[in-house]
């Protein structure tokens, strides 16, 4: 009789074990999804162009390509929202991943001269005409302190996204258009 109970217990674990594991995985996924902050697409649509314009303005004058005559180099930047919300005073706080690339043109090719990718926190205020303007911008230090800064400035779910990769494809497309290059123009090193 004892062998029958042990066999039933083993069979029960074999049947219910995988099911219980699946329930745990689904519950954890649900908690993760609920914790991840949704980004308001309307608000992001209003502040993203302002953020990207500011990134380009701040990058100007910092690239090697700008010092090379004839390249007509300029910066192209894009931002991806990690966190977006309004603070108590109505200021919009945007935690973003940013990618800025410096492109020029030489001999029918798009020339990539430099770039940088890192998370930032920007704060924006609404102006009288209804648009937004950036009132502050913070970025992590290089090297030591980077991880601590990211942990201090982003929530758990956004912090993990802050180390994500960003594709430069959209920036290459914008640069080709800006320089009047064909869509399939090759990208060369500066």
C-alpha positions in Angstrom: 0.0 0.0 0.0 2.8 2.4 0.8 4.4 1.8 -2.6 1.0 2.8 -4.2 1.0 6.1 -2.3 4.6 7.0 -3.3 3.8 6.1 -6.9 0.7 8.4 -6.8 2.7 11.2 -5.2 5.4 10.9 -8.0 2.7 10.8 -10.7 1.1 13.9 -9.1 4.3 15.8 -9.1 4.9 14.8 -12.8 1.5 16.0 -13.8 1.2 19.2 -11.6 4.9 20.2 -11.5 5.1 21.6 -15.1 1.6 23.2 -14.7 2.6 25.0 -11.5 5.8 26.2 -13.1 3.9 27.6 -16.0 1.6 29.5 -13.6 4.6 31.0 -11.8 6.1 32.1 -15.1 2.8 33.7 -16.2 2.3 35.4 -12.9 5.8 36.8 -13.0 5.3 38.0 -16.6 2.0 39.8 -15.5 3.7 41.5 -12.6 6.6 42.6 -14.9 4.1 44.0 -17.5 2.1 45.8 -14.8 5.3 47.3 -13.4 6.6 48.5 -16.8 5.5 52.1 -17.3 3.3 52.8 -20.3 4.4 55.8 -22.4 1.5 58.1 -23.5 1.9 58.2 -27.3 0.3 61.6 -27.6 2.6 63.2 -25.1 5.6 61.4 -26.5 4.6 62.7 -30.0 4.6 66.3 -28.6 7.9 66.1 -26.7 10.0 63.8 -28.9 10.7 66.4 -31.6 11.7 68.9 -29.0 14.0 66.5 -27.3 15.7 65.4 -30.6 16.1 69.0 -31.7 17.8 69.8 -28.4 20.1 66.7 -28.7 21.2 67.9 -32.2 21.8 71.5 -30.9 23.9 70.2 -28.0 26.0 67.9 -30.2 26.9 70.6 -32.7 30.5 71.5 -32.6 31.6 68.3 -30.9 32.4 66.1 -33.9 35.5 65.4 -35.9 33.6 65.5 -39.2 32.7 69.2 -38.6 36.4 70.0 -38.7 36.9 68.3 -42.1 36.4 70.7 -45.0 34.0 69.6 -47.7 32.2 66.9 -45.7 29.3 69.2 -44.7 29.0 67.0 -41.6 26.1 67.4 -39.2 24.5 65.6 -36.3 21.4 63.4 -36.4 19.8 62.3 -33.2 16.9 60.2 -32.0 15.4 59.3 -28.7 13.4 56.4 -27.4 11.2 56.8 -24.3 11.9 54.7 -21.3 9.8 56.6 -18.8 7.5 59.6 -19.5 5.3 61.4 -17.0 4.2 64.6 -15.5 5.7 65.8 -12.2 3.7 67.6 -9.5 4.5 71.1 -11.0 3.3 70.1 -14.4 6.8 69.6 -15.8 7.2 66.6 -18.1 10.0 64.2 -17.1 11.3 62.1 -19.9 13.8 59.3 -19.3 15.1 58.4 -22.7 17.7 56.4 -24.5 19.5 58.6 -27.1 21.6 57.9 -30.1 23.4 60.7 -32.0 25.5 60.1 -35.1 27.6 62.6 -37.1 27.3 62.1 -40.8 28.8 63.8 -43.8 29.1 63.1 -47.5 32.0 62.3 -49.7 32.1 60.9 -53.3 28.4 59.8 -53.3 28.8 57.9 -50.0 27.4 58.7 -46.6 30.3 59.2 -44.2 30.0 58.2 -40.5 32.3 60.3 -38.4 31.2 59.6 -34.9 28.4 59.0 -32.5 27.3 58.4 -29.0 24.5 56.4 -27.2 23.5 56.8 -23.6 20.4 57.4 -21.4 19.3 60.8 -20.4 16.7 62.5 -18.3 15.1 65.7 -19.7 12.5 67.9 -18.1 10.2 70.0 -20.3 7.8 72.8 -19.6 4.8 73.8 -21.7 5.2 77.2 -23.3 2.5 79.9 -23.8 1.9 78.9 -27.4 1.3 75.3 -26.4 4.6 73.7 -27.4 7.3 72.4 -25.0 10.8 73.5 -24.3 13.6 71.6 -22.5 14.5 73.2 -19.1 17.0 70.6 -18.0 19.0 67.7 -19.3 21.0 65.2 -17.3 23.3 62.4 -18.5 25.4 59.8 -16.8 29.1 60.3 -16.2 31.6 58.3 -18.4 33.1 55.3 -16.7 32.8 55.1 -12.9 29.4 56.2 -11.7 27.5 55.3 -14.9 25.6 52.3 -13.4 24.9 54.2 -10.1 23.6 57.2 -12.0 21.3 55.0 -14.2 20.0 53.2 -11.1 19.3 56.6 -9.3 17.5 58.2 -12.3 15.4 55.3 -13.7 12.9 52.9 -12.3 13.6 49.2 -12.3 12.0 48.4 -15.7 13.4 51.5 -17.4 16.8 51.0 -16.0 17.1 47.6 -17.7 16.0 49.3 -21.0 18.6 52.0 -20.6 21.3 49.6 -21.6 19.5 48.4 -24.7 20.9 48.9 -28.2 19.5 51.4 -30.6 19.7 51.1 -34.4 21.2 53.8 -36.5 19.1 52.8 -39.6 16.6 55.7 -39.2 19.4 58.2 -38.7 21.2 56.9 -41.8 18.0 57.3 -43.8 17.5 60.9 -42.5 21.1 61.7 -43.4 20.8 60.3 -46.9 17.7 62.4 -47.4 19.4 65.5 -46.0 22.4 65.1 -48.3 20.4 64.2 -51.3 21.9 60.7 -51.6 20.1 57.6 -53.0 18.4 55.3 -50.4 21.0 52.7 -51.1 24.1 54.9 -50.8 26.8 53.1 -48.9 28.0 54.2 -45.5 31.8 54.7 -45.2 34.1 55.6 -42.3 35.1 59.2 -41.9 
